[in-house]
Amino acid sequence: MKSSALVIVDFQNDFCPGGSLPVPEGDTIADTLNAYIERFTEKGLPVFASKDWHPPETGHFKEYGGVWPPHCVMGTKGAEFHPALKLPEKAIILIKGDQPDEDAYSVFQAHTEDGRPFKNVLEDMSIEHLYVGGLATDYCVKATVLDALREGFRVTLLLDAVKGVDVEKGDSERAIKEMKHRGADTITIEQLSL
């Protein structure tokens, strides 16, 4: 029974410095994410990695009525995983935001490359506990954690492997508070025991 899994949210070029929608210092969590990946892989536990994968025209982007500049457009360099991320060969890639009418902040709105919804995959693998890191704390990480809790999963937020946008000062701090308030645990790599 593989009851735990690592979920890495949107660690993509466009969300790192130099990208079109950069999270300040977003790339600085790469080593820590890799350390988590190593620990999960050693234990034979699954690693999921989500990516925003937007069509060029989507209601998610400013020019089509959304709030964000174009980012993570399908097939572009910006949509690729950041080169510092060392995903294992068996990592399960999840795609989200690939429909023109969806924002898809949460990984629970994602599907595998062959179209299976994330939740179904978790159920098929008997996973009950998700460890969540990635970008950005106050958007896609928060949405993923809150959805996971709503769906009845146990959730641990990786405090040392997330970074936030902080459109409003303190957004990330408030997001972490809300996730904890809703039932998420928090750890850093030193506290990880699998």
Steps between C-alpha positions, in 0.01 A plus 500: 500500500658824385311728736711819460601703195696815420325769294717769338286787378591696185879525535524647150724753327231769470446495878871539576716813466539585130156354419190692397328468842787453743460413866772699682787257572281216371803312371667495844289204619635266228759330723248441776243362256771268366579384854132411553493323161802295601345394831168400341672318215724308743188375678333402173227763551341679205604848388248715314596822320234734366536758230290785376446432131291782361376544142620828340147640530342445839269692732780460758711764322450878528433565132212248506339625821720332763742650750839361396748573222555207260700222668566127464360489148491144363824396334699810598824510698316688774269203552788254548605388846785710638829328402613484865213263586620138499188299439534122516427300186185360657360843596135535405448823305170682545363759260266781604346809344502349151138599431442861383218553751678392820747659741587168669703617797458167681677179403163334568395657168792328328523175307778266395642527149262221397199684642437337841381741773749545784252388766434172317871429478539558875208268574636229268835519681337497848665830591366671810771750592636774272819696563474822301770746387563730203369829365329717598411474870213748476344367176544151357655346812223640720224394258648148480534461877147627570351272233693202635367566850145539366538166321598331827875462449753558775725786389846613604625834364876511441583837654857506366394401146241767417525864392223756457415787270377740771302726265383654830769501770446203731291292256724195542496523878120525496480206258712282732283601796185407309641162390595420860164621627325263256704206624832485313814399689828678426857369500848573372736241352671438838164391644407264218452140607348261248 
